[in-house]
């Protein structure tokens, strides 16, 4: 932060949602300060790992498509304003193996839901059989019974570059950014909302808490029931010297639902053949917390991913893992976001675009959060994410839906 300002809004957490919200507030001329316990972009939470998939037809629910469309618009705007390369639309493929039973982000029939969403919103797409998938995308080994959805406007974004560009532009527009400052408490008094940190205290009329996996510690007690943190592993595998072209020009991003209740996803060789191929699954068996989650990755973890899932389906890779990182998911019982007022502290807005599918929506979500703070009215695109929705009320009573 280059100079002290008295903010109207404090944003706690400057990852995907927080950085987007801070920039949207700065664009609107709102005096805003963002606070992060580390120096964003960083690899301690959920907004890192070089790439994130983005797609417009959203199998998690049609309510998300307007956010995805708006986010593409905002990324292109941010690219033109900063010169950063953020969004690559190299196409996206959703594959379904016979008898697939994996619940992608709590949604079964994910492929059919994706197709229905594309049809409703007139999103350019194709429905492909196994022969056509194999002909166009030899980077995959199929059994011959798969079917797929291909969306040419899908692709990937660079999370670290996005956050860095958002924060740099927000600062240019007058926002403050306080790095390496840990928030330890939030309370309201006659002067407004006070944010207590390990470096002092700040006050504002409104506070946005977008703290990712730290949100359960900063929100109301009920949030500890509704938000569960899971540790995930992302791995980059070396390409074989004789592998076919795995560049973004030849290979789409992909999500592959398997017939045994599992799925995995991945990317082309976005940094050239030497950078390897990134792939990952998701696990929701063992929960953790932001402060206790193991930071490193054991060699056996990417090996298990290779042996159990990707080795037989990505013929161009070897078992050599070039690098691996952990990432934290913050998951709700129904797999949907939480964006709502704190039930106990007036003026505190809780923002958790979570459950493993939030980054693609974060710019438009930040814009909507800023609009809510400025106008006082909840934007329509945020209405599905209230704390009072039935699925969360059930979970809060101790029974997950």
KEKE-3310 file (N, C-alpha, C; in steps of 0.2 Angstrom, whole numbers, plus 5000, padded with zeros to 4 digits):
npx = (5004:5003:5000:4991:4973:4957:4945:4929:4926:4932:4941:4944:4956:4963:4962:4955:4941:4942:4952:4946:4934:4940:4945:4934:4927:4936:4936:4923:4925:4924:4931:4943:4951:4961:4966:4978:4984:4995:5007:4999:4999:4999:5004:4997:4983:4969:4971:4980:4993:4995:4986:4968:4953:4941:4924:4909:4896:4888:4889:4887:4876:4863:4863:4875:4880:4878:4888:4900:4900:4901:4913:4922:4921:4926:4939:4945:4944:4952:4964:4966:4968:4979:4989:4992:4993:4979:4968:4965:4957:4956:4947:4936:4933:4921:4921:4913:4913:4907:4893:4896:4897:4901:4900:4901:4906:4895:4885:4876:4874:4882:4887:4875:4868:4877:4876:4862:4863:4871:4862:4851:4857:4862:4875:4890:4893:4897:4891:4899:4904:4913:4922:4924:4929:4941:4947:4949:4956:4969:4976:4970:4967:4954:4940:4931:4917:4914:4906:4905:4906:4910:4916:4920:4923:4928:4942:4957:4962:4975:4978:4987:4992:4981:4976:4987:4987:4974:4975:4986:4980:4969:4976:4982:4970:4967:4964:4969:4981:4986:4998:5004:4997:4989:4972:4963:4952:4935:4923:4908:4906:4900:4907:4907:4912:4925:4941:4952:4969:4986:4994:4987:4973:4958:4945:4929:4914:4908:4913:4920:4922:4932:4940:4943:4949:4951:4940:4930:4935:4934:4921:4903:4900:4891:4896:4907:4901:4896:4905:4918:4935:4946:4961:4969:4978:4989:4997:5011:5015:5028:5031:5031:5045:5041:5028:5012:5006:5003:5000:4991:4985:4982:4976:4962:4957:4950:4938:4935:4924:4923:4919:4918:4914:4924:4933:4943:4953:4961:4974:4981:4999:5003:5014:5023:5032:5042:5037:5027:5012:4998:4988:4974:4964:4950:4948:4937:4937:4945:4945:4952:4961:4964:4976:4982:4983:4993:5008:5017:5020:5019:5029:5022:5009:5007:5011:5001:4990:4994:4995:4982:4973:4977:4987:4983:4975:4980:4990:5002:5010:5023:5027:5035:5035:5035:5033:5023:5009:5000:4983:4969:4952:4937:4922:4905:4890:4880:4888:4887:4890:4893:4887:4883:4876:4884:4876:4877:4885:4882:4884:4894:4900:4899:4909:4911:4916:4916:4920:4927:4925:4926:4935:4933:4922:4925:4928:4916:4908:4915:4912:4898:4897:4902:4893:4882:4886:4887:4874:4865:4856:4853:4861:4853:4860:4867:4857:4855:4864:4862:4863:4852:4846:4837:4845:4857:4851:4847:4859:4865:4859:4865:4864:4869:4864)
npy = (4994:5011:5023:5029:5027:5031:5019:5015:5002:4987:4974:4957:4946:4942:4933:4924:4929:4940:4949:4952:4958:4969:4976:4979:4988:4998:5002:5008:5019:5018:5020:5009:4996:4982:4967:4955:4940:4935:4937:4941:4937:4920:4904:4898:4896:4894:4899:4897:4887:4888:4886:4887:4879:4886:4888:4890:4884:4877:4864:4862:4870:4881:4894:4898:4901:4915:4922:4916:4920:4934:4935:4931:4942:4952:4948:4949:4963:4967:4962:4971:4982:4980:4973:4961:4943:4933:4924:4910:4903:4889:4879:4866:4850:4839:4823:4808:4792:4775:4771:4781:4787:4797:4812:4827:4840:4839:4836:4825:4817:4826:4828:4828:4839:4849:4850:4853:4866:4873:4872:4880:4893:4895:4892:4890:4874:4856:4839:4824:4808:4793:4789:4801:4809:4803:4804:4818:4821:4814:4814:4807:4791:4780:4769:4767:4768:4780:4797:4814:4832:4846:4862:4876:4889:4887:4885:4890:4900:4910:4909:4916:4926:4933:4938:4946:4956:4961:4966:4976:4985:4989:4996:5006:5013:5018:5010:5003:4991:4979:4969:4953:4954:4948:4945:4945:4946:4952:4964:4974:4991:5007:5015:5008:4994:4985:4979:4969:4966:4958:4968:4980:4990:4992:5002:5002:5006:4995:4977:4965:4948:4937:4925:4913:4897:4901:4906:4899:4902:4915:4918:4917:4905:4894:4893:4885:4872:4872:4875:4865:4861:4854:4846:4846:4839:4844:4839:4838:4830:4823:4823:4811:4809:4805:4809:4815:4831:4841:4854:4869:4873:4861:4853:4852:4859:4848:4838:4823:4811:4796:4778:4773:4780:4790:4805:4815:4829:4841:4849:4856:4856:4869:4877:4873:4858:4855:4859:4850:4840:4845:4838:4832:4825:4824:4824:4820:4814:4816:4829:4845:4859:4877:4881:4869:4860:4849:4855:4851:4839:4822:4810:4799:4803:4810:4799:4789:4795:4794:4780:4776:4783:4793:4787:4777:4783:4795:4794:4801:4804:4801:4792:4801:4814:4831:4842:4845:4852:4857:4861:4870:4866:4874:4868:4867:4859:4857:4860:4873:4891:4903:4918:4931:4941:4942:4934:4939:4950:4966:4973:4965:4956:4940:4930:4916:4909:4894:4876:4870:4875:4889:4899:4902:4910:4921:4935:4941:4939:4946:4959:4959:4958:4970:4979:4976:4980:4994:4998:4993:4983:4966:4958:4950:4939:4934:4929:4914:4910:4912:4911:4906:4896:4881:4869:4872:4875:4863:4856:4864:4859:4848:4837:4832:4836)
npz = (5000:4995:5001:5015:5017:5021:5022:5014:5012:5017:5011:5015:5012:4997:4986:4973:4973:4982:4976:4964:4969:4975:4964:4957:4966:4966:4953:4953:4960:4974:4990:4995:5004:5003:5012:5016:5023:5018:5004:4990:4973:4980:4985:4996:4998:4988:4975:4964:4955:4941:4930:4927:4923:4912:4907:4898:4897:4911:4920:4934:4936:4929:4934:4935:4923:4917:4926:4922:4908:4910:4916:4907:4898:4907:4910:4897:4896:4906:4901:4891:4897:4905:4898:4901:4898:4900:4898:4888:4875:4870:4868:4876:4883:4889:4894:4895:4902:4899:4910:4919:4935:4943:4954:4949:4958:4966:4957:4948:4932:4925:4912:4903:4909:4906:4892:4891:4897:4888:4877:4881:4883:4871:4868:4858:4853:4852:4852:4854:4848:4852:4842:4834:4844:4846:4834:4832:4844:4848:4859:4869:4876:4872:4877:4867:4869:4875:4877:4872:4876:4867:4868:4860:4865:4877:4889:4897:4911:4919:4935:4945:4937:4934:4947:4951:4941:4943:4956:4954:4945:4953:4963:4956:4953:4965:4976:4992:4996:5008:5012:5019:5032:5045:5048:5063:5070:5069:5071:5076:5080:5087:5077:5066:5056:5063:5059:5066:5066:5065:5065:5069:5069:5058:5051:5044:5034:5028:5026:5017:5018:5010:5012:5008:5012:5025:5029:5037:5049:5052:5050:5056:5069:5064:5051:5051:5051:5039:5029:5023:5022:5010:5006:4990:4976:4963:4948:4937:4923:4914:4896:4883:4872:4859:4859:4852:4846:4860:4862:4867:4855:4849:4858:4869:4885:4898:4906:4913:4916:4925:4924:4937:4947:4949:4944:4933:4928:4917:4907:4892:4886:4892:4894:4884:4878:4887:4899:4904:4907:4915:4927:4937:4951:4962:4980:4993:5005:5017:5028:5032:5039:5035:5041:5046:5035:5026:5018:5008:4995:4994:4986:4982:4980:4967:4960:4963:4957:4943:4942:4945:4937:4926:4919:4910:4901:4896:4884:4880:4891:4903:4919:4926:4937:4935:4943:4958:4967:4982:4984:4991:4994:4998:5003:5001:5008:4997:4986:4981:4979:4993:4996:5006:5019:5035:5048:5061:5062:5057:5042:5037:5024:5018:5007:4997:4984:4980:4982:4973:4960:4957:4952:4938:4938:4946:4942:4937:4948:4958:4953:4954:4968:4972:4966:4974:4987:4984:4979:4988:4985:4982:4968:4955:4950:4961:4970:4971:4981:4995:5013:5018:5010:5007:5007:5014:5027:5031:5032:5042:5053:5055:5047:5032:5015)
capx = (5000:5008:4998:4985:4967:4951:4941:4922:4925:4938:4941:4948:4957:4964:4963:4951:4935:4944:4955:4941:4930:4943:4946:4927:4926:4940:4933:4917:4927:4924:4937:4943:4957:4962:4970:4979:4989:5002:5008:4996:4996:5003:5002:4995:4976:4966:4971:4987:4993:4997:4980:4961:4948:4935:4919:4903:4890:4890:4885:4885:4869:4863:4863:4882:4883:4879:4894:4905:4900:4903:4920:4926:4921:4930:4946:4947:4944:4958:4970:4967:4970:4986:4994:4993:4989:4976:4963:4966:4951:4958:4942:4936:4930:4919:4921:4909:4914:4901:4891:4899:4893:4905:4896:4905:4904:4888:4880:4876:4872:4885:4887:4869:4867:4881:4873:4856:4864:4873:4857:4847:4860:4864:4883:4892:4896:4896:4891:4904:4905:4920:4926:4925:4934:4948:4950:4951:4960:4973:4980:4967:4965:4947:4938:4926:4910:4913:4903:4908:4904:4915:4914:4926:4925:4931:4949:4960:4965:4981:4976:4992:4993:4974:4976:4992:4984:4968:4978:4990:4976:4966:4980:4982:4964:4967:4963:4975:4983:4990:5000:5007:4994:4984:4966:4962:4945:4930:4917:4905:4904:4897:4911:4907:4915:4932:4945:4958:4975:4992:4998:4984:4965:4955:4938:4925:4906:4907:4918:4919:4927:4933:4946:4944:4949:4951:4933:4927:4938:4932:4914:4900:4901:4888:4900:4911:4898:4894:4911:4923:4941:4949:4967:4970:4985:4989:5003:5013:5019:5033:5028:5036:5048:5037:5021:5008:5006:4999:5000:4984:4982:4980:4973:4958:4956:4946:4935:4933:4920:4924:4913:4919:4913:4929:4934:4949:4953:4968:4976:4987:5005:5003:5021:5028:5033:5046:5033:5023:5005:4995:4981:4972:4958:4948:4946:4933:4937:4948:4945:4958:4960:4969:4982:4985:4984:5000:5010:5021:5016:5023:5030:5017:5003:5006:5011:4994:4986:4996:4993:4975:4968:4979:4992:4980:4971:4984:4996:5008:5014:5026:5025:5039:5031:5040:5031:5016:5008:4994:4978:4964:4945:4932:4916:4898:4886:4877:4892:4886:4893:4890:4888:4877:4877:4885:4870:4878:4888:4879:4889:4900:4897:4903:4910:4914:4914:4920:4918:4931:4923:4924:4939:4931:4917:4927:4928:4909:4906:4917:4908:4891:4897:4903:4886:4877:4888:4885:4867:4861:4851:4857:4860:4850:4865:4869:4852:4855:4869:4861:4864:4845:4843:4835:4851:4861:4848:4847:4866:4867:4856:4869:4863:4872:4859)
capy = (5000:5016:5028:5027:5030:5029:5016:5014:4995:4983:4967:4953:4940:4944:4928:4925:4933:4946:4953:4954:4963:4976:4980:4982:4993:5004:5005:5012:5025:5017:5020:5002:4993:4974:4964:4948:4937:4933:4942:4938:4930:4916:4897:4895:4894:4891:4903:4896:4881:4890:4887:4885:4878:4891:4886:4894:4880:4875:4858:4863:4874:4886:4900:4900:4903:4922:4924:4914:4924:4940:4934:4931:4949:4956:4946:4953:4970:4967:4961:4977:4988:4979:4970:4954:4937:4929:4920:4907:4900:4884:4873:4862:4844:4835:4816:4803:4785:4771:4770:4786:4789:4803:4818:4833:4846:4837:4836:4819:4819:4832:4829:4830:4845:4854:4850:4857:4873:4875:4873:4885:4899:4896:4892:4886:4867:4850:4833:4820:4801:4791:4789:4808:4812:4799:4807:4825:4822:4808:4814:4803:4784:4779:4762:4766:4769:4787:4802:4820:4838:4850:4869:4879:4895:4886:4886:4891:4906:4910:4912:4920:4932:4937:4941:4951:4961:4964:4970:4981:4990:4992:5001:5012:5016:5021:5006:5001:4984:4978:4962:4950:4956:4943:4947:4940:4947:4957:4966:4980:4996:5013:5018:5004:4987:4985:4973:4968:4962:4957:4974:4985:4989:4996:5002:5004:5005:4988:4973:4959:4943:4933:4923:4906:4891:4904:4909:4896:4904:4922:4919:4914:4898:4890:4892:4879:4867:4873:4875:4860:4862:4848:4846:4843:4838:4845:4836:4839:4824:4824:4821:4806:4812:4804:4811:4819:4838:4842:4861:4872:4873:4854:4849:4856:4857:4843:4835:4816:4807:4789:4774:4770:4785:4795:4809:4819:4835:4843:4854:4854:4858:4877:4880:4870:4851:4854:4860:4844:4840:4846:4834:4832:4822:4828:4820:4823:4809:4818:4836:4848:4866:4881:4881:4862:4856:4848:4860:4848:4834:4816:4807:4794:4806:4810:4792:4786:4798:4791:4773:4774:4787:4796:4784:4773:4788:4800:4790:4805:4806:4796:4793:4806:4820:4836:4846:4844:4857:4856:4866:4869:4868:4875:4865:4868:4853:4856:4862:4879:4896:4906:4925:4933:4945:4939:4934:4942:4957:4970:4976:4961:4951:4933:4928:4910:4906:4888:4870:4868:4878:4896:4904:4904:4915:4926:4942:4944:4938:4952:4965:4959:4960:4977:4982:4975:4985:5001:4999:4990:4978:4960:4957:4943:4933:4931:4926:4907:4909:4914:4906:4903:4891:4875:4864:4874:4875:4856:4855:4867:4855:4842:4832:4834:4834)
capz = (5000:4995:5005:5019:5015:5026:5017:5014:5012:5018:5008:5019:5008:4991:4981:4967:4974:4985:4971:4959:4972:4976:4958:4955:4970:4964:4946:4954:4964:4981:4994:4997:5006:5004:5017:5015:5028:5014:4999:4984:4973:4983:4985:5002:4998:4982:4969:4961:4951:4934:4926:4929:4917:4911:4902:4898:4899:4917:4922:4941:4937:4924:4937:4935:4916:4917:4929:4917:4902:4912:4918:4900:4896:4912:4908:4891:4898:4910:4897:4887:4902:4908:4894:4903:4895:4905:4895:4882:4873:4866:4868:4882:4882:4894:4892:4900:4901:4900:4917:4924:4941:4947:4955:4948:4962:4969:4952:4944:4925:4923:4904:4901:4912:4903:4886:4892:4898:4881:4872:4884:4882:4864:4868:4853:4856:4848:4855:4850:4850:4854:4836:4833:4849:4845:4828:4833:4850:4849:4866:4874:4875:4874:4876:4861:4871:4878:4873:4874:4874:4865:4868:4857:4868:4884:4889:4903:4913:4923:4941:4948:4933:4935:4954:4951:4937:4947:4962:4952:4943:4959:4966:4951:4953:4971:4981:4996:4997:5014:5012:5025:5038:5047:5052:5069:5072:5065:5076:5075:5086:5084:5072:5060:5057:5065:5057:5070:5063:5069:5064:5071:5068:5053:5052:5038:5035:5026:5026:5013:5020:5005:5015:5006:5017:5031:5030:5043:5056:5052:5049:5061:5071:5059:5045:5052:5049:5031:5025:5024:5019:5008:5002:4984:4974:4956:4946:4930:4921:4908:4890:4880:4867:4853:4859:4847:4848:4866:4863:4867:4848:4847:4864:4874:4892:4898:4912:4911:4921:4924:4926:4943:4953:4949:4938:4933:4923:4915:4903:4887:4888:4891:4894:4880:4880:4893:4906:4905:4906:4922:4928:4944:4953:4968:4985:4998:5010:5023:5028:5035:5039:5031:5045:5047:5029:5024:5012:5003:4991:4994:4979:4981:4978:4960:4957:4963:4951:4937:4941:4946:4933:4920:4915:4905:4897:4893:4881:4879:4897:4907:4926:4929:4939:4935:4949:4961:4972:4985:4983:4996:4992:5003:5000:5005:5007:4991:4981:4978:4983:4998:4996:5010:5025:5041:5052:5068:5062:5052:5037:5035:5018:5017:5000:4996:4978:4982:4981:4967:4953:4958:4949:4932:4939:4951:4940:4937:4955:4962:4951:4958:4976:4973:4965:4980:4992:4982:4978:4994:4983:4980:4961:4954:4949:4968:4974:4973:4985:5001:5018:5020:5006:5011:5008:5020:5033:5033:5034:5048:5058:5056:5042:5025:5010)
cpx = (5004:5006:4992:4979:4962:4946:4934:4921:4932:4937:4946:4949:4958:4966:4958:4945:4937:4947:4950:4936:4933:4944:4939:4925:4930:4938:4927:4919:4926:4930:4938:4950:4957:4967:4971:4984:4995:5003:5005:4999:5001:5000:4999:4987:4974:4967:4979:4987:4994:4991:4973:4957:4943:4930:4913:4896:4892:4886:4883:4878:4869:4863:4870:4884:4883:4886:4900:4906:4903:4910:4924:4927:4926:4938:4949:4948:4951:4964:4971:4970:4977:4991:4995:4990:4986:4971:4965:4960:4953:4953:4942:4931:4928:4918:4917:4911:4908:4899:4894:4894:4896:4900:4901:4902:4896:4883:4881:4873:4875:4886:4881:4867:4871:4878:4867:4857:4867:4867:4852:4850:4863:4872:4885:4895:4894:4895:4894:4903:4912:4924:4928:4930:4941:4951:4953:4956:4964:4977:4976:4966:4958:4946:4933:4919:4909:4909:4906:4904:4910:4913:4921:4928:4927:4938:4952:4962:4971:4979:4981:4992:4986:4974:4981:4990:4978:4971:4982:4985:4971:4970:4981:4976:4963:4965:4970:4975:4988:4992:5003:5004:4988:4978:4964:4955:4941:4924:4914:4904:4901:4901:4911:4909:4922:4935:4951:4963:4981:4996:4994:4976:4963:4948:4935:4918:4905:4913:4916:4924:4927:4940:4947:4944:4950:4944:4930:4929:4936:4925:4910:4901:4897:4892:4905:4908:4896:4900:4917:4929:4944:4956:4967:4977:4985:4996:5004:5017:5022:5029:5033:5039:5044:5030:5018:5008:5001:4999:4993:4981:4979:4975:4968:4959:4951:4944:4933:4930:4921:4918:4913:4918:4919:4929:4941:4949:4960:4968:4981:4994:5006:5009:5026:5029:5037:5042:5028:5016:5002:4988:4980:4965:4955:4946:4942:4932:4940:4948:4951:4956:4965:4976:4985:4986:4991:5002:5013:5017:5021:5024:5025:5010:5002:5007:5005:4989:4988:4994:4986:4971:4972:4983:4989:4976:4974:4991:5002:5012:5018:5024:5030:5035:5036:5039:5024:5015:5001:4989:4972:4957:4941:4925:4910:4895:4883:4881:4891:4890:4890:4892:4882:4880:4879:4879:4871:4881:4886:4885:4895:4897:4902:4903:4914:4912:4919:4918:4921:4929:4922:4928:4936:4925:4919:4926:4921:4906:4908:4913:4901:4891:4898:4897:4882:4879:4886:4878:4863:4856:4855:4856:4857:4854:4868:4864:4852:4860:4869:4862:4857:4842:4842:4841:4855:4858:4848:4854:4868:4864:4859:4868:4864:4867:4862)
cpy = (5006:5022:5026:5031:5027:5026:5016:5006:4992:4976:4962:4947:4943:4939:4930:4930:4940:4951:4956:4959:4970:4980:4983:4988:4999:5007:5009:5018:5024:5017:5013:5000:4985:4972:4957:4945:4935:4939:4940:4941:4925:4909:4894:4893:4891:4894:4903:4889:4882:4891:4885:4884:4884:4888:4890:4890:4876:4870:4858:4867:4880:4893:4903:4903:4911:4925:4922:4918:4931:4940:4934:4939:4953:4954:4949:4960:4971:4966:4967:4982:4987:4976:4963:4949:4933:4924:4917:4902:4894:4878:4869:4856:4841:4828:4812:4796:4781:4770:4775:4788:4794:4809:4824:4838:4845:4837:4829:4821:4825:4833:4832:4837:4851:4855:4854:4864:4876:4877:4879:4892:4900:4896:4887:4879:4862:4844:4828:4813:4799:4791:4796:4811:4809:4802:4814:4826:4816:4808:4810:4796:4782:4772:4761:4768:4776:4792:4809:4826:4843:4858:4873:4886:4894:4886:4886:4898:4905:4913:4917:4927:4936:4941:4947:4957:4965:4969:4976:4987:4993:4997:5007:5016:5019:5017:5005:4993:4983:4970:4960:4953:4952:4946:4942:4941:4953:4958:4973:4984:5002:5017:5014:4997:4988:4979:4973:4964:4962:4963:4981:4984:4994:4996:5005:5003:4997:4984:4967:4954:4937:4929:4915:4901:4894:4907:4906:4899:4912:4923:4917:4907:4893:4888:4886:4872:4866:4873:4870:4861:4855:4850:4842:4843:4839:4843:4837:4834:4825:4820:4816:4810:4811:4806:4815:4826:4839:4850:4863:4872:4867:4851:4854:4855:4852:4841:4828:4812:4800:4785:4771:4775:4790:4800:4813:4824:4837:4848:4852:4857:4866:4880:4877:4863:4850:4855:4855:4845:4840:4842:4833:4828:4827:4823:4824:4818:4812:4826:4838:4855:4870:4881:4874:4858:4855:4852:4856:4842:4828:4813:4802:4796:4806:4803:4788:4789:4795:4784:4772:4777:4788:4792:4780:4777:4793:4797:4794:4806:4800:4797:4798:4812:4826:4841:4844:4849:4855:4862:4865:4871:4869:4873:4866:4861:4852:4858:4868:4885:4899:4914:4928:4937:4940:4939:4937:4949:4961:4973:4972:4956:4946:4931:4922:4907:4899:4882:4867:4870:4885:4901:4907:4910:4921:4934:4945:4943:4944:4958:4965:4960:4967:4981:4981:4980:4992:5002:4997:4984:4972:4959:4950:4937:4930:4928:4919:4906:4911:4909:4903:4898:4884:4870:4865:4874:4867:4854:4858:4863:4849:4837:4835:4832:4828)
cpz = (5000:4999:5009:5017:5020:5021:5019:5015:5013:5015:5012:5014:5001:4986:4975:4968:4977:4980:4966:4962:4973:4970:4956:4959:4968:4957:4948:4958:4971:4984:4997:4999:5006:5008:5016:5020:5024:5009:4992:4978:4976:4983:4991:5002:4992:4976:4967:4957:4943:4930:4930:4923:4918:4906:4903:4900:4905:4920:4930:4942:4932:4927:4936:4928:4915:4920:4925:4911:4904:4914:4912:4898:4901:4911:4902:4892:4902:4906:4893:4891:4905:4904:4896:4899:4900:4903:4889:4880:4868:4865:4874:4880:4888:4892:4898:4898:4902:4908:4922:4929:4946:4948:4955:4952:4964:4963:4948:4937:4923:4916:4902:4903:4908:4896:4886:4893:4892:4877:4875:4882:4875:4864:4862:4856:4851:4853:4851:4853:4850:4848:4834:4838:4848:4839:4829:4839:4851:4856:4871:4872:4877:4873:4870:4863:4874:4873:4876:4872:4873:4865:4866:4861:4875:4883:4896:4905:4918:4930:4944:4944:4934:4942:4954:4946:4940:4952:4959:4949:4948:4962:4962:4952:4960:4977:4985:4996:5003:5014:5018:5032:5039:5050:5057:5072:5069:5070:5074:5081:5083:5078:5066:5061:5058:5063:5061:5066:5067:5069:5067:5070:5062:5054:5045:5039:5033:5025:5022:5016:5014:5006:5013:5011:5024:5033:5036:5049:5057:5052:5056:5063:5066:5053:5045:5050:5041:5027:5027:5020:5017:5004:4996:4981:4966:4954:4939:4928:4914:4902:4887:4874:4860:4853:4854:4850:4854:4867:4864:4860:4846:4852:4868:4881:4893:4905:4910:4917:4920:4926:4933:4949:4953:4943:4939:4928:4922:4909:4897:4890:4887:4891:4889:4882:4886:4900:4908:4905:4913:4922:4936:4945:4958:4973:4990:5004:5017:5023:5032:5037:5036:5034:5046:5041:5027:5018:5007:5000:4992:4987:4977:4979:4970:4957:4957:4958:4945:4936:4941:4941:4926:4916:4909:4900:4894:4890:4880:4885:4900:4915:4929:4931:4939:4941:4952:4967:4975:4984:4988:4993:4998:5000:5005:5004:5001:4985:4978:4982:4989:4997:5000:5016:5031:5045:5058:5068:5056:5048:5035:5029:5017:5010:4999:4990:4977:4979:4974:4960:4953:4954:4943:4933:4943:4948:4940:4944:4959:4960:4954:4965:4976:4971:4971:4986:4990:4982:4984:4992:4980:4972:4960:4953:4956:4972:4975:4979:4993:5007:5020:5015:5009:5012:5013:5026:5035:5036:5041:5054:5059:5052:5035:5020:5005)
residu = (UNK:UNK:UNK:UNK:UNK:UNK:UNK:UNK:UNK:UNK:UNK:UNK:UNK:UNK:UNK:UNK:UNK:UNK:UNK:UNK:UNK:UNK:UNK:UNK:UNK:UNK:UNK:UNK:UNK:UNK:UNK:UNK:UNK:UNK:UNK:UNK:UNK:UNK:UNK:UNK:UNK:UNK:UNK:UNK:UNK:UNK:UNK:UNK:UNK:UNK:UNK:UNK:UNK:UNK:UNK:UNK:UNK:UNK:UNK:UNK:UNK:UNK:UNK:UNK:UNK:UNK:UNK:UNK:UNK:UNK:UNK:UNK:UNK:UNK:UNK:UNK:UNK:UNK:UNK:UNK:UNK:UNK:UNK:UNK:UNK:UNK:UNK:UNK:UNK:UNK:UNK:UNK:UNK:UNK:UNK:UNK:UNK:UNK:UNK:UNK:UNK:UNK:UNK:UNK:UNK:UNK:UNK:UNK:UNK:UNK:UNK:UNK:UNK:UNK:UNK:UNK:UNK:UNK:UNK:UNK:UNK:UNK:UNK:UNK:UNK:UNK:UNK:UNK:UNK:UNK:UNK:UNK:UNK:UNK:UNK:UNK:UNK:UNK:UNK:UNK:UNK:UNK:UNK:UNK:UNK:UNK:UNK:UNK:UNK:UNK:UNK:UNK:UNK:UNK:UNK:UNK:UNK:UNK:UNK:UNK:UNK:UNK:UNK:UNK:UNK:UNK:UNK:UNK:UNK:UNK:UNK:UNK:UNK:UNK:UNK:UNK:UNK:UNK:UNK:UNK:UNK:UNK:UNK:UNK:UNK:UNK:UNK:UNK:UNK:UNK:UNK:UNK:UNK:UNK:UNK:UNK:UNK:UNK:UNK:UNK:UNK:UNK:UNK:UNK:UNK:UNK:UNK:UNK:UNK:UNK:UNK:UNK:UNK:UNK:UNK:UNK:UNK:UNK:UNK:UNK:UNK:UNK:UNK:UNK:UNK:UNK:UNK:UNK:UNK:UNK:UNK:UNK:UNK:UNK:UNK:UNK:UNK:UNK:UNK:UNK:UNK:UNK:UNK:UNK:UNK:UNK:UNK:UNK:UNK:UNK:UNK:UNK:UNK:UNK:UNK:UNK:UNK:UNK:UNK:UNK:UNK:UNK:UNK:UNK:UNK:UNK:UNK:UNK:UNK:UNK:UNK:UNK:UNK:UNK:UNK:UNK:UNK:UNK:UNK:UNK:UNK:UNK:UNK:UNK:UNK:UNK:UNK:UNK:UNK:UNK:UNK:UNK:UNK:UNK:UNK:UNK:UNK:UNK:UNK:UNK:UNK:UNK:UNK:UNK:UNK:UNK:UNK:UNK:UNK:UNK:UNK:UNK:UNK:UNK:UNK:UNK:UNK:UNK:UNK:UNK:UNK:UNK:UNK:UNK:UNK:UNK:UNK:UNK:UNK:UNK:UNK:UNK:UNK:UNK:UNK:UNK:UNK:UNK:UNK:UNK:UNK:UNK:UNK:UNK:UNK:UNK:UNK:UNK:UNK:UNK:UNK:UNK:UNK:UNK:UNK:UNK:UNK:UNK:UNK:UNK:UNK:UNK:UNK:UNK:UNK:UNK:UNK:UNK:UNK:UNK:UNK:UNK:UNK:UNK:UNK:UNK:UNK:UNK:UNK:UNK:UNK:UNK:UNK:UNK:UNK:UNK:UNK:UNK:UNK:UNK:UNK:UNK:UNK:UNK:UNK:UNK:UNK:UNK:UNK:UNK:UNK)
# end
